[in-house]
Amino acid sequence: MDDARHILRSGADKVAINTAAIARPELITEVAHRFGSQAMVLSIEAKQVADGKWEAYTDNGRERTGKDVLEWVCRGVELGAGEILLTAVDREGTRKGYDIELIRTVSAAVPVPVIASGGMGSLEHFIAAAVEGQADGVAMADVLHYKRMTIGDIRRAAVDAGLPARKI
């Protein structure tokens, strides 16, 4: 709670919590009650363990939790999470595209925004996550850090695909 308070008072709009929420799920409720559910983002690091099944991991995808991602995401929302940051650990850094099945499955299961993360390598991957995966938002790092594309490229692709995009 102290870390969340400090981050939010420093100007952040939201806090994303993974490992601490796994260790102490009631933290989700505490943050949501204190700062609003819109500020409580449940971060989930998912690894596929079988067709249509994913396990939640912690510590940047290094530690198994034994928790089923779908069950955990639903429980997190029940506890007060107002948004989900969903990272497909198997796709992170690969530039092979997002795990569309994972995104679609989680998006269909919860009434809160789902932000897809892990795997963007092309504009087609971005569009697929939003359209096919039904992601409410898409996180990307590699393509921007290494200047593989620009924000303008991504925004134009969103507009061309009929996706909502802020005016800049």
C-alpha positions in Angstrom: 0.0 0.0 0.0 2.8 2.4 0.8 4.4 1.8 -2.7 1.0 2.4 -4.4 0.4 5.5 -2.4 3.8 6.9 -3.2 3.5 6.1 -7.0 0.0 7.6 -7.2 0.9 10.7 -5.2 3.9 11.2 -7.5 1.6 11.6 -10.4 0.9 8.2 -11.8 -2.8 7.4 -12.7 -2.5 3.7 -12.1 -0.4 1.0 -10.4 0.2 -2.4 -11.9 0.6 -5.1 -9.4 1.5 -8.8 -10.0 3.8 -10.6 -7.6 2.5 -8.8 -4.5 -1.1 -9.5 -5.5 -0.3 -13.2 -6.0 1.3 -13.3 -2.5 -1.5 -11.3 -0.9 -4.7 -11.1 -3.0 -6.4 -8.8 -0.5 -4.0 -6.1 -1.6 -6.1 -5.7 -4.8 -9.1 -4.8 -2.7 -7.1 -2.5 -0.4 -5.7 -0.5 -3.4 -9.1 -0.4 -5.1 -10.9 0.9 -2.0 -8.3 3.4 -1.2 -7.6 4.8 -4.7 -10.4 3.5 -6.9 -10.6 0.4 -9.0 -9.5 2.5 -12.1 -6.1 2.9 -10.4 -5.7 -0.8 -9.6 -4.3 -2.7 -12.6 -3.8 -6.4 -12.1 -0.7 -7.4 -14.0 -0.7 -11.0 -15.2 2.3 -12.8 -16.7 0.9 -15.8 -18.5 2.6 -18.8 -19.9 0.8 -21.4 -22.0 0.8 -24.8 -20.3 -1.7 -26.6 -22.7 -4.0 -25.8 -25.5 -6.3 -23.1 -24.2 -4.7 -23.1 -20.7 -2.2 -20.6 -19.2 -0.5 -20.4 -15.8 0.2 -17.1 -14.0 3.8 -16.5 -13.3 5.6 -13.9 -11.2 9.1 -12.3 -11.1 9.2 -11.5 -14.8 8.0 -14.9 -15.9 10.5 -16.8 -13.8 8.4 -18.2 -10.9 5.4 -20.5 -11.3 2.3 -19.8 -9.2 0.2 -22.8 -9.9 -2.7 -20.4 -10.6 -4.8 -20.8 -13.8 -4.8 -17.4 -15.6 -8.5 -17.4 -16.3 -9.4 -18.2 -12.7 -6.9 -15.7 -11.4 -8.1 -12.8 -13.7 -11.7 -13.4 -12.7 -10.8 -13.5 -9.0 -8.7 -10.3 -9.4 -11.7 -8.5 -10.9 -13.9 -9.7 -8.1 -11.4 -8.3 -5.6 -11.5 -4.9 -7.3 -9.0 -4.8 -10.2 -10.3 -2.2 -12.7 -8.0 -3.2 -15.5 -5.8 -6.1 -16.6 -2.3 -5.9 -18.0 -1.9 -9.2 -19.7 1.6 -10.3 -20.8 2.1 -13.4 -22.8 5.5 -14.3 -21.4 6.1 -16.9 -24.2 5.8 -14.1 -26.8 7.6 -11.3 -25.0 10.5 -10.0 -27.1 9.9 -12.4 -29.9 8.3 -10.0 -32.4 6.1 -13.0 -33.5 2.8 -11.4 -32.5 0.5 -11.4 -29.5 -1.1 -14.5 -28.1 -4.5 -13.8 -29.7 -6.2 -16.8 -28.1 -5.1 -15.7 -24.6 -6.2 -12.1 -25.2 -9.6 -13.1 -26.6 -10.2 -15.6 -23.7 -9.4 -13.1 -21.0 -11.2 -10.3 -22.7 -14.4 -12.4 -22.9 -14.2 -13.4 -19.3 -14.0 -10.0 -17.6 -15.9 -6.7 -17.8 -12.8 -4.5 -17.3 -10.3 -3.3 -19.9 -7.6 -5.7 -21.0 -4.3 -4.4 -22.2 -2.4 -6.9 -24.3 1.4 -7.1 -24.0 4.2 -9.3 -25.4 5.1 -10.0 -28.9 4.5 -7.0 -31.2 6.7 -7.1 -34.3 4.4 -5.5 -36.9 1.4 -3.3 -37.4 -0.6 -6.4 -38.3 0.2 -7.8 -34.9 -1.1 -4.6 -33.2 -4.4 -4.7 -35.3 -4.9 -8.4 -34.6 -4.6 -7.9 -30.8 -7.2 -5.2 -30.9 -9.6 -6.7 -33.5 -9.3 -10.4 -33.2 -8.2 -10.5 -29.5 -10.6 -7.8 -28.5 -7.9 -6.0 -26.4 -8.9 -2.6 -25.1 -5.3 -1.5 -25.4 -2.0 -2.7 -26.6 1.4 -2.3 -24.9 4.5 -2.3 -27.0 8.1 -1.7 -26.3 10.6 -3.3 -28.7 9.2 -1.6 -31.8 9.5 1.8 -30.2 12.7 1.4 -28.2 14.6 0.2 -31.3 12.8 2.6 -33.6 11.3 -0.2 -35.8 8.2 2.1 -36.2 7.0 5.4 -34.9 4.0 6.4 -32.9 2.7 8.1 -36.0 2.9 4.8 -38.0 1.0 3.0 -35.2 -1.6 5.7 -34.9 -2.2 5.8 -38.7 -2.6 2.0 -38.7 -5.2 2.3 -35.9 -7.1 4.9 -37.7 -7.0 3.0 -41.0 -8.3 -0.1 -39.2 -11.2 1.9 -37.7 -9.8 1.7 -34.2 -10.2 4.6 -31.8 -7.1 6.8 -31.6 -6.4 10.1 -29.8 -5.8 13.1 -32.0 -2.2 14.3 -31.7 
